[in-house]
Amino acid sequence: MYQIDLDYIEDLATDLVGWDANLWRQTNDDEIEWGRLTEYDFSPFGTIDLDTYGHDGKSILMASYIIATKPEVILQMIQNIRELESKLDRNIK
């Protein structure tokens, strides 16, 4: 099981609020570009090329995952975890 440093992840997510990706697009048969679409243009943040390395169909899944895990979602998950931990601690004592 992984040791999760919620404070570190929370700091990262907080610093990235507003910079979440909201779109992926296929640039050719093997690459998926992910980034942010504004009213004026598309700003690519990166390229995912898993399909080239034998993971067929995984590039689109990875891009969708990145977009779904925007900073606000991560911050809400951390808040939920901390609330549940607090309730658990109160019930144990």
N, C-alpha and C positions, 0 to 999 in steps of 0.2 A: 504494500500500500504506500502511496506517495505521501510525503509530509508536505502539506500545503501551507505556504506562507501567505495568509489572507491579507496581511498588512501590505506586503509587497505588491500583490495583485491589485489591491484596492488603490494603491498609489499610482500604478501604471494606468489603470482604468480611469482614474480621476484626471490624470494628465491628458488623456486621449478623448475625453468627452467632447463631442462636436466633430471629431475626426473619423467617425465611423464610416465604413464602406456601406454602400447601399446598392451596388450593382456589380454583376460580373458579366463579361461578354467573351465570346469565343473569337480569338484573333486568327486562328487557322485550325487545321484538323487536330492539333495536339496541345495547343496552349489555351489557357483561360486567363484573362486579365481581370483583376478585381480592383475596385476603387470607388470613387464617389462621383455621382452624376449631379451636377448643379443645373440651374436653369440655363446656363450658358455652354457648358462643356463637360466632358468626362475627364476626370483626373485619375489616372491609373496609380495604384499604390504598389502593385506587384503582379507577377506572373506565376501561375501554377502550371506545372508541366508534368504531373504525375503519370499521365497516360503514356508518355514516351518511355517511361521506365517500367512498363509492365503492369501498371495498376489501372487498367482500362475502366473508364467511367468514374474514377475517383477524383479527377480534377474538378469536375462540376460539383461533386459532393463537398470537397474541401472549400471551394469558393463559397458555396451556400452556407457552410458552417461558419466561416470567417464573418460573413455578413450578418448571420444570426446572432453572433456573440459580440454585438456592439458594446461599447463601454458601459452604457446605461444598464444593459441587461446584466452584465457582470457585477456592477455595483448593487443592483437589486438582489442578486443571488447571494452576495456576501452579507448584505443586511439580513436576509432571511436566515442564513446559516447562524449568524450571531444571535438573532432572536431565539432560534431553536436551542442553541447552546445555553443561553441564559435560562430559558424555561427548564431545560434538563437539569442544570445545576441547582435551580431552586427546588426541583422535585426530589433530587437526591439528598439534599440537606435536610 
